[in-house]
Amino acid sequence: MTTSPDQRRASMRARVWRTRNYINVTENTFSVLGLSARLQRTLDHAGYEAPTPIQAKSIPLLLEGHDLLGIAQTGTGKTAAFTLPLLQRLHQDNRNAGSRQARALILAPTRELVVQICECIKTYSHSMNLNMTSMMGGVRPRPQVNAMRRGVDFLVATPGRLLDLINQGDVDLSPTEYLVLDEADRMLDMGFIKDVRKIIATLPTERQTLLFSATMPAAVAKFASDILNAPQRVEIESKSIAVERIYQTVQHVNASDKRSVLTGLLRDEELERVIVFTRTKYGAEKVARWLNRDGIDADALHGNKTQSARQRTLDSFRKGKTRVLVATDIASRGIDVDDVTHVINYELPNEPESYVHRIGRTARAGSGGAAISLCSPDERAYLKSIEKLTKRPLRVVGDVPVETVEPSGQNKNRRGGKPGSGAQKRRRRSRRPFKKAA
């Protein structure tokens, strides 16, 4: 891939910065990262004072043209880490995309994350003559097809809808220069990896590829090795996000008492902006209905809602019109809502990593936050997995209900079952002498 003189100068500035400051950033400002004066003014106007660790480490490498493997939780500023250098490179190499073509492709697992990335690009590309479109399910495809006919600089998409339009001949990625995969582990969890591989097969082999993931399971590591070319690796410790800045507690409650406990918690006005997590879509709707009946303003966010309904719900919560958002794990990643004061796990997740992503909705941008988990007896194993992952026990608030306490010295699985149980009755019946029929 050829580079313009402006790109080479930016690469040189970034290389000088990385050589001098990569290990210890003495001047933690955007001005030392190699970004253009135009982008620096935009960041100043938007109120960005200093880069986050993922931005400080990634931006110089991306301006140099390296492939990148980034491992960082949500809430670390990674969207800016990849959009800012791409904006600079696309703006400096001022070319127009052809019909049905995109110069840069960003893939994200959820519609909400696509919308968030598009909003970031709009903010950062102010005064730049760059265009963008999004592709995702839940909305009519015709406007997306029409936008691609003109060609775009940025295409931000979910894999399913994009693959459909590629197969229909409405998208041509053969000249695409940049590929970004955001939340790659989430794509794997949602079963998108096969679609992503098919999409990548339509791209040129000579491109700059960026892969970001909150975790690095073996399947994601294998996938990264297949698509990245001699990548630079940037890894940001997650402990400061998931543990240190968030006050985490657990309340042991019986399942039948969860509704009243949740309502009691939300009566406290100090819980100003709250996300309540459930494991299922039905559970999210049910809890939202309960809360509204109890006089608490709440709305549900889950995958069964149309894209327009989900966006309205999210906008209402973001603007403070809705105080409580009841959501499935669709909202646990990539939803950038400022000033979420509390996260409540109405139901503990069955995957401990999801707990980290859930509580990461609070304590964003360096602020503090609180996470409250309601743990019923059948969720104790989930709690142990969470504490093993975070390497610290959650602070217990209140008493442990009798139902959650196992009687000491009693083996639940001992042969014979409980006294008077069906197992003992069957054995007693089996001891009766067998009488032959007369």
JOGIFEN-V316727 format. One record per residue. PHI is phi in whole degrees, 0 to 359 (* if undefined). OMEGA is omega in radians with two decimals (* if undefined). Layout:
# JOGIFEN-V316727
phi/omega
PHI/OMEGA
PHI/OMEGA
This chain:
# JOGIFEN-V316727
phi/omega
*/-3.10
286/3.14
235/3.12
276/3.07
303/3.11
297/3.11
295/3.14
294/3.09
294/3.10
296/3.11
297/3.12
295/3.11
298/3.14
294/-3.14
294/3.09
297/3.13
298/-3.07
297/3.14
297/-3.05
274/-2.90
233/-3.00
296/-3.10
278/-3.14
237/-3.14
278/-3.09
278/3.12
241/-3.01
274/3.09
224/3.13
290/-3.06
295/-3.09
266/-3.05
269/-3.12
95/3.11
286/-3.11
291/3.10
299/3.13
298/3.14
293/3.11
298/3.10
295/3.11
298/3.13
294/3.09
299/-3.13
295/-3.14
278/3.09
89/3.10
277/-3.07
263/-3.07
213/3.12
288/3.02
282/-3.14
305/-3.13
293/3.10
288/-3.11
297/-3.10
273/-3.02
273/-2.99
302/3.12
300/3.14
295/-3.12
288/3.07
295/3.07
283/3.09
98/-3.13
286/2.82
290/-3.02
222/2.96
249/-3.09
251/3.13
243/-3.08
201/3.09
289/3.00
293/-3.12
87/-3.13
261/-3.14
87/-3.06
287/3.09
299/3.07
293/-3.10
298/3.12
258/-3.11
286/-3.09
298/3.11
294/3.09
294/3.09
301/-3.11
295/-3.09
291/3.12
292/-3.14
289/-3.14
291/3.08
267/-2.92
283/3.10
235/3.11
262/3.07
284/3.10
283/3.14
302/3.13
70/-3.06
249/3.08
226/3.13
282/3.12
225/3.12
243/3.07
241/3.12
256/3.13
224/-3.03
284/-3.04
234/3.12
295/-3.13
298/3.14
291/3.06
301/-3.14
298/-3.14
297/3.13
297/3.12
298/3.12
296/3.11
296/-3.14
298/3.10
300/3.14
294/-3.04
283/-3.07
267/3.11
304/-3.12
78/3.03
262/-3.12
271/3.14
237/3.14
243/-2.98
205/2.96
215/3.13
240/3.08
225/3.12
198/3.09
286/3.12
88/3.09
226/-3.11
295/-3.10
283/-3.01
302/3.10
300/3.12
292/3.11
296/3.14
297/3.12
296/-3.12
289/3.12
298/3.13
276/-3.06
83/-3.08
224/3.01
281/3.14
241/2.97
240/3.13
248/-2.93
211/2.86
271/-3.00
298/-3.03
299/-3.12
295/-3.14
298/-3.13
297/3.09
301/-3.09
286/3.02
296/-3.12
296/3.12
275/3.12
83/-3.11
269/-3.13
226/3.11
236/-3.11
259/-3.06
298/3.10
260/-3.07
297/-3.05
264/-3.04
227/3.09
230/3.08
237/3.02
246/-3.12
257/-3.12
56/-3.08
297/3.13
294/3.08
293/3.07
299/3.11
297/-3.14
300/-3.08
272/3.07
80/-3.08
267/-2.98
299/3.12
298/3.11
296/-3.14
296/3.11
298/3.11
295/3.11
295/-3.11
297/3.13
297/3.13
270/-3.13
270/3.06
290/3.11
287/3.12
270/-3.09
201/3.01
259/-3.05
240/3.13
236/3.09
233/3.11
243/-3.12
210/3.11
283/3.10
230/-3.10
227/3.03
294/-3.05
302/-3.10
295/3.12
290/3.10
299/3.11
296/3.12
298/3.14
298/-3.14
294/-3.14
284/-2.98
250/-3.10
263/3.14
248/3.14
46/-3.01
285/2.90
275/-3.10
251/3.08
236/-3.11
233/-3.13
250/3.14
302/-3.12
268/-3.00
296/-3.12
290/3.14
278/-2.97
274/-2.97
236/-2.88
292/-3.04
268/-3.09
246/3.09
277/-3.00
253/3.11
226/3.06
226/3.03
244/3.10
276/-3.10
224/3.01
288/-3.08
304/-3.11
290/-3.11
262/-3.02
298/-3.10
299/-3.11
293/3.12
294/3.13
298/3.13
299/3.12
298/3.11
297/-3.06
283/3.01
291/-3.13
285/-3.09
290/3.09
291/3.04
276/-2.94
281/-3.13
225/-2.88
232/2.94
249/3.09
254/-3.09
256/2.99
238/-3.12
273/-3.02
234/3.09
295/3.12
299/3.13
297/3.14
295/3.12
297/-3.10
296/-3.12
295/3.12
298/3.10
296/3.11
303/-3.06
297/3.12
295/3.07
295/3.13
274/3.06
86/3.14
249/-3.08
292/-3.08
213/3.06
218/-3.07
254/3.09
229/3.13
201/-2.99
287/3.14
280/3.11
278/3.05
293/-3.12
300/-3.13
295/3.11
292/3.11
296/-3.13
292/3.09
297/3.11
298/-3.11
292/3.12
296/3.13
297/3.11
290/-3.12
297/-3.11
276/3.10
86/3.11
286/3.05
249/-3.07
276/-3.05
238/3.06
251/3.10
260/-2.94
221/2.91
274/-3.07
291/3.03
300/-3.12
263/-3.04
280/3.09
225/2.95
75/3.09
263/-3.03
264/3.11
239/-3.10
286/2.95
61/2.95
286/-3.04
279/-3.06
218/2.94
243/3.11
241/3.05
271/3.10
296/3.01
232/3.13
290/3.10
288/3.11
277/3.03
243/-3.06
299/3.11
299/3.13
295/3.09
298/3.14
298/-3.14
291/3.13
298/-3.06
290/3.07
291/3.06
287/3.05
251/-3.13
58/3.12
267/3.10
56/3.04
84/-3.14
275/3.10
265/3.13
189/-3.13
224/3.10
232/-3.13
242/3.12
244/3.05
260/-3.01
246/3.07
269/-3.07
306/-3.10
282/3.14
252/-3.10
299/3.12
294/3.09
297/-3.14
297/3.13
297/3.11
295/3.12
296/-3.12
293/3.07
292/-3.13
291/-3.09
279/3.07
63/3.01
199/3.11
286/3.05
285/3.13
292/-3.12
275/3.11
247/3.13
82/-3.12
273/3.05
270/-3.14
301/-3.10
303/-3.08
298/-3.09
272/-3.07
263/3.10
277/3.12
302/-3.10
293/3.08
77/-3.12
257/3.10
266/-3.08
297/-3.03
261/-3.12
296/-3.09
295/3.12
110/3.09
72/-3.12
285/3.09
303/3.12
80/-3.11
283/-3.13
298/-3.12
297/-3.13
291/3.13
297/3.13
296/3.13
292/3.11
297/3.12
295/-3.09
290/-3.14
277/-3.12
292/-3.14
297/-3.13
278/3.14
258/3.08
288/3.10
295/-3.12
289/*
